Amino acid sequence: MALFKKRTVGKPGEWYYCLQHQKVEEGPECPAKDRFGPYASREEAAHAMDIAQERNLEWETDPRWHDRGKPSDPEA
């Protein structure tokens, strides 16, 4: 007996961006490994790659995650 049922039909109003097909889809059509979401609207899902890029930039420039420059850091 499976612990989790495979969800094949999405809920109306759930929007995803498929990384493999590079398109917006309502409800999960593609496997979770190939999509971003859910998003609240089609427009938000259409900007998924921009949102991801912004979040990556925030993470890369967040001083809480980069300890370089401390005396105990051998890479400094």
Backbone as a printed PyTorch tensor [residue, N CA C, xyz], in Angstrom:
tensor([[[  0.8450,  -1.1760,   0.0000],
         [  0.0000,   0.0000,   0.0000],
         [  0.8940,   1.2440,   0.0000]],

        [[  0.6160,   2.1530,  -0.9020],
         [  1.4030,   3.3750,  -1.0110],
         [  1.0530,   4.3430,   0.1100]],

        [[  2.0650,   5.0270,   0.6110],
         [  1.8250,   6.0190,   1.6510],
         [  1.2320,   7.2970,   1.0860]],

        [[  1.6020,   7.6190,  -0.1420],
         [  1.1270,   8.8440,  -0.7630],
         [  0.4840,   8.5110,  -2.1010]],

        [[ -0.6450,   9.1090,  -2.3530],
         [ -1.2940,   8.9180,  -3.6420],
         [ -0.7240,   9.9180,  -4.6310]],

        [[ -0.5290,   9.4730,  -5.8510],
         [ -0.0370,  10.3700,  -6.8890],
         [ -1.1700,  11.2950,  -7.2960]],

        [[ -0.8820,  12.5670,  -7.2110],
         [ -1.8840,  13.5670,  -7.5580],
         [ -1.7820,  13.8540,  -9.0460]],

        [[ -2.8070,  13.5090,  -9.7770],
         [ -2.7550,  13.6660, -11.2250],
         [ -3.5520,  14.8640, -11.7120]],

        [[ -4.4500,  15.3840, -10.9030],
         [ -5.2700,  16.5180, -11.3070],
         [ -5.0560,  17.6530, -10.3230]],

        [[ -4.8060,  18.8150, -10.8510],
         [ -4.5870,  19.9720,  -9.9940],
         [ -5.8820,  20.6280,  -9.5740]],

        [[ -5.7630,  21.5190,  -8.6260],
         [ -6.9090,  22.2970,  -8.1770],
         [ -7.0500,  23.5290,  -9.0640]],

        [[ -8.2560,  23.9000,  -9.4000],
         [ -8.4200,  25.1380, -10.1650],
         [ -7.8310,  26.3060,  -9.3740]],

        [[ -7.1170,  27.1700, -10.0660],
         [ -6.5110,  28.3090,  -9.4030],
         [ -5.1000,  28.0710,  -8.9170]],

        [[ -4.5820,  26.8630,  -9.0170],
         [ -3.1900,  26.5770,  -8.6920],
         [ -2.3910,  26.6750,  -9.9800]],

        [[ -1.4110,  27.5460, -10.0080],
         [ -0.6230,  27.7670, -11.2130],
         [  0.8180,  27.3650, -10.9730]],

        [[  1.4170,  26.7500, -11.9650],
         [  2.7910,  26.2720, -11.8940],
         [  3.5460,  26.7110, -13.1380]],

        [[  4.8730,  26.7380, -13.0290],
         [  5.7130,  26.9660, -14.1890],
         [  6.5100,  25.6970, -14.4200]],

        [[  6.3390,  25.0950, -15.5900],
         [  7.0490,  23.8660, -15.9280],
         [  8.4200,  24.2190, -16.4890]],

        [[  9.4660,  23.7490, -15.8310],
         [ 10.8330,  24.0190, -16.2540],
         [ 11.1980,  23.2500, -17.5210]],

        [[ 10.6470,  22.0710, -17.6820],
         [ 10.9670,  21.2410, -18.8420],
         [ 10.3400,  21.8100, -20.1180]],

        [[  9.0750,  22.1980, -20.0340],
         [  8.3600,  22.6990, -21.2120],
         [  8.3920,  24.2220, -21.3220]],

        [[  8.8830,  24.8840, -20.2790],
         [  8.9680,  26.3450, -20.2100],
         [  7.6130,  26.9890, -20.5010]],

        [[  6.6070,  26.5210, -19.7330],
         [  5.2660,  27.0760, -19.9000],
         [  4.5220,  27.0680, -18.5850]],

        [[  3.4960,  27.8980, -18.5240],
         [  2.6350,  27.9760, -17.3530],
         [  1.5570,  26.9060, -17.4970]],

        [[  1.2330,  26.2540, -16.3800],
         [  0.1740,  25.2440, -16.4000],
         [ -0.7010,  25.3960, -15.1670]],

        [[ -1.9810,  25.1450, -15.3460],
         [ -2.9040,  25.2010, -14.2190],
         [ -2.9930,  23.8050, -13.6350]],

        [[ -2.7220,  23.7140, -12.3540],
         [ -2.6780,  22.4030, -11.7150],
         [ -1.4010,  21.6910, -12.1200]],

        [[ -0.9430,  20.7380, -11.3430],
         [  0.3130,  20.0650, -11.6960],
         [  0.1130,  19.0860, -12.8480]],

        [[  0.6320,  19.4340, -14.0040],
         [  0.5950,  18.5320, -15.1460],
         [  1.8890,  17.7280, -15.2350]],

        [[  2.9950,  18.3580, -14.8740],
         [  4.3130,  17.7210, -14.9590],
         [  4.7810,  17.3210, -13.5530]],

        [[  5.7730,  16.4260, -13.4640],
         [  6.2800,  15.9980, -12.1570],
         [  6.8200,  17.1760, -11.3340]],

        [[  6.7640,  17.0470, -10.0350],
         [  7.2020,  18.1060,  -9.1170],
         [  8.6530,  18.5110,  -9.3630]],

        [[  9.4900,  17.5870,  -9.7620],
         [ 10.8970,  17.8970,  -9.9950],
         [ 11.0930,  18.8480, -11.1680]],

        [[ 10.0820,  18.9990, -12.0060],
         [ 10.1850,  19.8200, -13.2090],
         [  9.3740,  21.1050, -13.1370]],

        [[  8.9440,  21.5210, -11.9370],
         [  8.0950,  22.7090, -11.8950],
         [  8.3590,  23.5750, -10.6660]],

        [[  8.0110,  24.8530, -10.7910],
         [  7.9900,  25.8050,  -9.6850],
         [  6.5290,  26.0770,  -9.3740]],

        [[  6.2280,  26.2870,  -8.0990],
         [  4.8640,  26.6610,  -7.7270],
         [  4.3900,  25.8790,  -6.5370]],

        [[  3.1740,  26.0660,  -6.1420],
         [  2.1080,  26.7780,  -6.8440],
         [  2.1850,  28.2930,  -6.6490]],

        [[  1.6370,  28.9990,  -7.6200],
         [  1.5040,  30.4450,  -7.5820],
         [  0.0210,  30.7870,  -7.5450]],

        [[ -0.2890,  31.9830,  -7.0670],
         [ -1.6800,  32.4030,  -6.8990],
         [ -2.3490,  32.7800,  -8.2090]],

        [[ -1.5500,  33.1360,  -9.2210],
         [ -2.1540,  33.5590, -10.4860],
         [ -1.3050,  33.1050, -11.6620]],

        [[ -1.9130,  33.1210, -12.8190],
         [ -1.2190,  32.7780, -14.0580],
         [ -0.0610,  33.7550, -14.3070]],

        [[ -0.3030,  35.0340, -14.0470],
         [  0.7120,  36.0540, -14.2660],
         [  1.9280,  35.8340, -13.3710]],

        [[  1.6760,  35.4900, -12.1060],
         [  2.7770,  35.2390, -11.1780],
         [  3.5900,  34.0200, -11.6290]],

        [[  2.9140,  32.9820, -12.0650],
         [  3.6070,  31.7840, -12.5480],
         [  4.4200,  32.0960, -13.8030]],

        [[  3.9280,  32.9980, -14.6470],
         [  4.6390,  33.3700, -15.8610],
         [  5.9630,  34.0600, -15.5430]],

        [[  6.0750,  34.6390, -14.3650],
         [  7.2950,  35.3210, -13.9400],
         [  8.1190,  34.4690, -12.9720]],

        [[  7.8960,  33.1710, -12.9700],
         [  8.5800,  32.2750, -12.0320],
         [ 10.0940,  32.3460, -12.1460]],

        [[ 10.6200,  32.4210, -13.3500],
         [ 12.0680,  32.4650, -13.5230],
         [ 12.6340,  33.7890, -13.0120]],

        [[ 11.8990,  34.8850, -13.1920],
         [ 12.3420,  36.1840, -12.6550],
         [ 12.3380,  36.1540, -11.1300]],

        [[ 11.2960,  35.5720, -10.5560],
         [ 11.1900,  35.4610,  -9.1030],
         [ 12.3450,  34.6250,  -8.5550]],

        [[ 12.6420,  33.5140,  -9.2180],
         [ 13.7430,  32.6530,  -8.7830],
         [ 15.0780,  33.3890,  -8.8750]],

        [[ 15.2700,  34.1490,  -9.9460],
         [ 16.5110,  34.9090, -10.1090],
         [ 16.6600,  35.9570,  -9.0040]],

        [[ 15.5710,  36.6370,  -8.6670],
         [ 15.6060,  37.6290,  -7.5940],
         [ 15.9340,  36.9740,  -6.2580]],

        [[ 15.3190,  35.8340,  -5.9820],
         [ 15.5810,  35.1300,  -4.7210],
         [ 17.0200,  34.6330,  -4.6510]],

        [[ 17.5370,  34.1420,  -5.7720],
         [ 18.9400,  33.6990,  -5.8010],
         [ 19.8820,  34.8560,  -5.5210]],

        [[ 19.6150,  36.0070,  -6.1150],
         [ 20.4570,  37.1830,  -5.8930],
         [ 20.4060,  37.6210,  -4.4320]],

        [[ 19.2100,  37.5920,  -3.8380],
         [ 19.0800,  37.9310,  -2.4100],
         [ 19.9010,  36.9800,  -1.5590]],

        [[ 19.8400,  35.7030,  -1.8740],
         [ 20.5890,  34.7180,  -1.1020],
         [ 22.0840,  34.9210,  -1.2830]],

        [[ 22.5210,  35.1490,  -2.5220],
         [ 23.9480,  35.2960,  -2.7970],
         [ 24.5450,  36.5300,  -2.1240]],

        [[ 23.7430,  37.5580,  -1.8910],
         [ 24.2470,  38.7870,  -1.2910],
         [ 23.8720,  38.9240,   0.1840]],

        [[ 23.2740,  37.9000,   0.7670],
         [ 22.8810,  37.9370,   2.1750],
         [ 24.1090,  37.6710,   3.0510]],

        [[ 24.5190,  38.6370,   3.8480],
         [ 25.7280,  38.4510,   4.6720],
         [ 25.5820,  37.3540,   5.7300]],

        [[ 24.3720,  36.9810,   6.0750],
         [ 24.1930,  35.9060,   7.0690],
         [ 24.6400,  34.5520,   6.5300]],

        [[ 24.7530,  34.4060,   5.1940],
         [ 25.1240,  33.1280,   4.6000],
         [ 26.5550,  33.0960,   4.0930]],

        [[ 27.2520,  34.2150,   4.1870],
         [ 28.6240,  34.2670,   3.6920],
         [ 29.5360,  34.7780,   4.7920]],

        [[ 30.4060,  33.8940,   5.2640],
         [ 31.2900,  34.2160,   6.3850],
         [ 32.6820,  34.6250,   5.9300]],

        [[ 32.9090,  34.7970,   4.6500],
         [ 34.2460,  35.1390,   4.1600],
         [ 34.7040,  36.4590,   4.7600]],

        [[ 35.9840,  36.5040,   5.0270],
         [ 36.5470,  37.7110,   5.5900],
         [ 36.7980,  37.6120,   7.0830]],

        [[ 36.2660,  36.6010,   7.7410],
         [ 36.5310,  36.4090,   9.1660],
         [ 37.9290,  35.8170,   9.3280]],

        [[ 38.6550,  36.1850,  10.3670],
         [ 40.0290,  35.7040,  10.5820],
         [ 40.1370,  34.1850,  10.6520]],

        [[ 39.1290,  33.4860,  11.1330],
         [ 39.2150,  32.0400,  11.2820],
         [ 38.8970,  31.2970,   9.9730]],

        [[ 38.5140,  32.0280,   8.9390],
         [ 38.1440,  31.4210,   7.6770],
         [ 39.3910,  31.2520,   6.8020]],

        [[ 39.7780,  30.0280,   6.4600],
         [ 40.9950,  29.8000,   5.6530],
         [ 40.8750,  30.3160,   4.2260]],

        [[ 39.6400,  30.5410,   3.7160],
         [ 39.4550,  31.0150,   2.3630],
         [ 39.5270,  32.5260,   2.2670]],

        [[ 39.5970,  33.2130,   3.3980],
         [ 39.5840,  34.6800,   3.3950],
         [ 40.8660,  35.2480,   2.8470]]])
